[in-house]
Amino acid sequence: MGQHPFDISYVFEYFVKLLPSLKITLLIVFSSILIGVVVGLLVALPRLYQIPVLKRFSQIYVSFFRGTPILIQLFLFYYGVPEVLKIMGLDISKTSALYFVILTYSLHSGAYISEMIRGAITAVNLGQVEAAYAMGMNGYQAFSRIVLPQAIAISIPVFANLVIGNLKDTSLAFSLGIMEMTGTARTIGALSQRFVEIYISLALLYLLISFALQKLFVYVERHLHRHESDTMATQRERSGRRRLFHKFESISDIPSKEARL
């Protein structure tokens, strides 16, 4: 607790002071999600196409990043990667900690995104693909015109949870000295001894960003389903999401460490 009586005016003052550090938080979030999508796609492909050796590596990768705390992953990459590369004759000890944070969050997100991709694709009704082949489409056309649009639409709620969860997880980046929102808040609190006010400001800022992201993803989801009737949308949501989450739960070798998915 702070040593000063609570003063709500400091909540608004500290809220403004936290805004400059928002760009670091958003940089971590969007960089890691962008890289994570690429990593997740590469990790999902061996399991989608049942490639024997790569499939096993994919399973180990997903199990590790879903089964260990992200704080431990941050420490492993920040302290471990330079030591491994030093053995190979590469010295990256002066590299900014921000790069290790983005790397860790990217690989962490990639594990969840790979499961999301695989679950979304397998959630699409196989009968639609067979109908596409019957109409003369090849594999690429059936995937790009039939499977992919539906898979993207189905996966939006899961992807939204992942992005918002990633936003909240960035609060751990301060453990490596990154002055994102939480790191800045801790510094201000230590200097002013007004911990209640600064953490209320921090909570409000996280809440506003999460709310904005939630509304954005709701808009995207509605836009993707804009041509569906209400009845079709209801049936699709019930069947598609049920298959997606069923697949998502069943394809993991170990229970998820977080409730975000």
C-alpha positions as CSV (number, residue, x, y, z in Angstrom):
1,M,0.0,0.0,0.0
2,G,1.1,3.6,-0.7
3,Q,2.1,5.8,2.2
4,H,-0.2,8.6,1.0
5,P,-4.0,8.9,1.3
6,F,-5.9,7.9,-1.9
7,D,-6.3,10.8,-4.3
8,I,-8.3,10.1,-7.5
9,S,-6.7,13.1,-9.3
10,Y,-3.5,11.0,-9.5
11,V,-5.3,8.3,-11.3
12,F,-5.9,10.6,-14.3
13,E,-2.5,12.1,-14.0
14,Y,-0.8,8.7,-14.0
15,F,-3.0,7.5,-16.8
16,V,-1.6,10.2,-19.1
17,K,2.0,9.3,-17.9
18,L,1.5,5.7,-18.9
19,L,0.4,6.5,-22.5
20,P,4.0,6.9,-23.9
21,S,4.8,3.4,-22.8
22,L,1.8,2.1,-24.7
23,K,3.7,2.0,-28.0
24,I,6.2,-0.6,-26.5
25,T,3.3,-2.8,-25.4
26,L,1.6,-2.6,-28.7
27,L,4.9,-3.3,-30.5
28,I,5.3,-6.5,-28.5
29,V,1.8,-7.6,-29.1
30,F,1.4,-7.0,-32.8
31,S,5.0,-8.1,-33.7
32,S,4.6,-11.3,-31.8
33,I,1.2,-12.0,-33.3
34,L,2.4,-11.3,-36.8
35,I,5.4,-13.5,-36.5
36,G,3.3,-16.0,-34.5
37,V,0.9,-16.4,-37.4
38,V,3.8,-17.4,-39.7
39,V,5.3,-19.7,-37.1
40,G,1.9,-21.2,-36.3
41,L,1.2,-22.0,-40.0
42,L,4.5,-23.7,-40.4
43,V,4.0,-25.7,-37.2
44,A,0.4,-26.7,-38.2
45,L,1.2,-28.0,-41.7
46,P,3.1,-31.1,-40.6
47,R,0.2,-32.1,-38.4
48,L,-2.4,-31.3,-41.0
49,Y,-0.6,-33.4,-43.7
50,Q,0.6,-36.0,-41.2
51,I,4.3,-35.7,-42.1
52,P,5.9,-38.3,-39.7
53,V,9.1,-36.7,-38.4
54,L,8.0,-33.1,-38.6
55,K,4.7,-34.0,-37.0
56,R,6.6,-35.2,-33.9
57,F,8.7,-32.0,-33.7
58,S,5.5,-30.0,-34.0
59,Q,3.9,-31.8,-31.1
60,I,6.9,-31.3,-28.9
61,Y,7.0,-27.6,-29.8
62,V,3.4,-27.1,-29.0
63,S,3.6,-29.1,-25.8
64,F,6.6,-27.1,-24.5
65,F,5.1,-23.6,-25.1
66,R,1.7,-24.5,-23.9
67,G,2.9,-26.5,-20.9
68,T,5.5,-24.0,-19.4
69,P,4.9,-20.5,-18.0
70,I,5.7,-17.7,-20.3
71,L,7.9,-16.1,-17.6
72,I,10.1,-19.1,-17.6
73,Q,10.3,-19.0,-21.4
74,L,11.4,-15.4,-21.2
75,F,14.2,-16.2,-18.9
76,L,15.3,-19.3,-20.9
77,F,15.5,-17.3,-24.2
78,Y,17.0,-14.2,-22.6
79,Y,19.8,-16.0,-20.7
80,G,20.0,-19.3,-22.7
81,V,20.1,-18.2,-26.4
82,P,23.2,-15.9,-26.0
83,E,25.0,-18.8,-24.2
84,V,24.2,-21.3,-27.0
85,L,25.2,-18.8,-29.7
86,K,28.4,-18.0,-27.8
87,I,29.4,-21.6,-28.2
88,M,28.9,-21.2,-31.9
89,G,31.1,-18.1,-31.9
90,L,28.3,-15.5,-32.0
91,D,28.2,-12.8,-29.3
92,I,24.7,-11.2,-28.9
93,S,25.2,-10.2,-25.3
94,K,24.6,-6.6,-26.2
95,T,21.4,-7.2,-28.1
96,S,18.4,-5.4,-26.6
97,A,16.1,-7.4,-24.3
98,L,13.2,-6.2,-26.4
99,Y,14.2,-8.6,-29.2
100,F,14.2,-11.5,-26.9
101,V,10.8,-10.5,-25.6
102,I,9.4,-10.4,-29.1
103,L,11.0,-13.7,-30.0
104,T,9.6,-15.4,-26.9
105,Y,6.1,-14.1,-27.3
106,S,6.2,-14.9,-31.0
107,L,7.1,-18.6,-30.4
108,H,4.6,-18.7,-27.5
109,S,1.8,-17.3,-29.7
110,G,2.8,-19.6,-32.6
111,A,2.1,-22.7,-30.5
112,Y,-1.5,-21.5,-29.8
113,I,-2.0,-20.2,-33.3
114,S,-0.9,-23.5,-34.8
115,E,-3.6,-25.3,-32.9
116,M,-6.1,-22.6,-33.8
117,I,-5.3,-23.0,-37.5
118,R,-5.5,-26.8,-37.4
119,G,-8.7,-26.7,-35.4
120,A,-10.4,-24.2,-37.7
121,I,-9.5,-26.0,-40.9
122,T,-10.7,-29.4,-39.6
123,A,-13.9,-27.7,-38.3
124,V,-15.0,-27.0,-41.9
125,N,-17.5,-29.6,-43.1
126,L,-15.7,-32.1,-45.3
127,G,-18.8,-32.5,-47.4
128,Q,-18.3,-28.9,-48.7
129,V,-14.9,-29.9,-50.0
130,E,-16.2,-33.0,-51.7
131,A,-18.9,-30.9,-53.3
132,A,-16.2,-28.5,-54.6
133,Y,-14.3,-31.4,-56.1
134,A,-17.5,-32.6,-57.7
135,M,-17.9,-29.2,-59.3
136,G,-14.5,-29.4,-60.9
137,M,-12.4,-27.4,-58.5
138,N,-8.8,-28.5,-57.8
139,G,-7.3,-28.7,-54.4
140,Y,-6.0,-25.2,-54.3
141,Q,-9.4,-23.7,-55.5
142,A,-11.3,-25.8,-52.9
143,F,-9.1,-24.7,-50.1
144,S,-8.9,-21.0,-51.1
145,R,-12.6,-20.6,-52.0
146,I,-14.3,-23.0,-49.6
147,V,-12.1,-24.0,-46.6
148,L,-10.0,-20.9,-46.0
149,P,-12.8,-18.2,-45.8
150,Q,-14.8,-20.4,-43.4
151,A,-11.8,-21.3,-41.3
152,I,-10.9,-17.7,-40.9
153,A,-14.4,-16.8,-39.8
154,I,-14.6,-19.7,-37.4
155,S,-11.3,-18.9,-35.8
156,I,-11.9,-15.2,-35.2
157,P,-13.3,-15.6,-31.6
158,V,-10.3,-17.8,-30.6
159,F,-7.8,-15.5,-32.3
160,A,-9.4,-12.5,-30.5
161,N,-8.9,-14.3,-27.1
162,L,-5.3,-15.0,-28.1
163,V,-4.5,-11.4,-29.0
164,I,-6.1,-10.0,-25.8
165,G,-4.4,-12.7,-23.7
166,N,-1.1,-11.8,-25.3
167,L,-1.7,-8.1,-24.5
168,K,-2.1,-9.0,-20.8
169,D,0.9,-11.3,-20.9
170,T,3.1,-8.4,-21.9
171,S,2.9,-7.2,-18.3
172,L,5.7,-9.8,-17.6
173,A,8.1,-8.2,-20.0
174,F,9.2,-5.8,-17.3
175,S,11.0,-8.7,-15.7
176,L,13.7,-8.3,-18.4
177,G,13.8,-4.5,-17.9
178,I,11.4,-3.6,-20.7
179,M,9.7,-0.3,-19.9
180,E,6.3,-1.2,-21.2
181,M,3.1,-0.2,-19.4
182,T,3.6,-2.4,-16.3
183,G,7.3,-1.6,-16.0
184,T,6.5,2.1,-16.2
185,A,3.8,1.8,-13.6
186,R,6.1,0.0,-11.2
187,T,8.7,2.7,-11.6
188,I,6.1,5.5,-11.0
189,G,4.7,3.7,-8.0
190,A,8.1,3.2,-6.5
191,L,9.0,6.9,-6.9
192,S,5.6,8.4,-5.8
193,Q,4.6,5.7,-3.3
194,R,1.1,5.9,-4.7
195,F,0.7,2.3,-5.7
196,V,-3.1,2.2,-5.6
197,E,-3.6,5.2,-8.0
198,I,-0.9,4.0,-10.5
199,Y,-2.3,0.4,-10.6
200,I,-5.9,1.7,-11.1
201,S,-4.6,3.8,-14.0
202,L,-2.8,0.7,-15.4
203,A,-5.9,-1.5,-15.1
204,L,-8.0,1.1,-16.8
205,L,-5.6,1.4,-19.7
206,Y,-5.5,-2.4,-20.2
207,L,-9.2,-2.5,-19.9
208,L,-9.7,0.2,-22.6
209,I,-7.3,-1.5,-25.0
210,S,-8.9,-4.9,-24.5
211,F,-12.4,-3.4,-25.0
212,A,-11.3,-1.8,-28.3
213,L,-9.7,-5.0,-29.5
214,Q,-12.8,-7.0,-28.6
215,K,-15.1,-4.6,-30.5
216,L,-12.7,-4.7,-33.5
217,F,-12.8,-8.5,-33.7
218,V,-16.6,-8.5,-33.3
219,Y,-16.8,-6.2,-36.3
220,V,-14.5,-8.3,-38.3
221,E,-16.4,-11.5,-37.5
222,R,-19.8,-9.9,-38.4
223,H,-18.2,-8.6,-41.7
224,L,-17.0,-12.0,-42.6
225,H,-20.5,-13.4,-42.0
226,R,-22.4,-10.5,-43.6
227,H,-23.9,-12.7,-46.4
228,E,-25.4,-15.2,-44.0
229,S,-29.0,-15.2,-42.8
230,D,-29.7,-15.1,-39.1
231,T,-30.7,-18.8,-39.2
232,M,-27.6,-19.8,-41.1
233,A,-25.4,-17.8,-38.8
234,T,-26.9,-19.4,-35.7
235,Q,-26.5,-22.9,-37.1
236,R,-23.0,-22.2,-38.3
237,E,-21.9,-20.7,-34.9
238,R,-23.2,-23.7,-33.0
239,S,-21.8,-26.4,-35.3
240,G,-18.6,-24.7,-36.4
241,R,-17.5,-23.5,-33.0
242,R,-18.5,-26.7,-31.3
243,R,-16.3,-28.6,-33.8
244,L,-13.5,-26.1,-33.5
245,F,-13.3,-26.2,-29.7
246,H,-13.7,-30.0,-29.7
247,K,-10.8,-30.3,-32.1
248,F,-8.8,-27.8,-30.2
249,E,-9.2,-29.6,-26.9
250,S,-8.6,-33.1,-28.4
251,I,-5.6,-32.3,-30.5
252,S,-3.4,-31.1,-27.6
253,D,-1.3,-33.8,-26.0
254,I,-1.4,-32.1,-22.6
255,P,-4.0,-29.8,-21.0
256,S,-3.6,-26.1,-21.8
257,K,-2.0,-24.1,-19.1
258,E,-4.3,-21.2,-19.5
259,A,-8.0,-20.7,-19.8
260,R,-7.8,-18.2,-22.6
261,L,-8.6,-20.9,-25.3
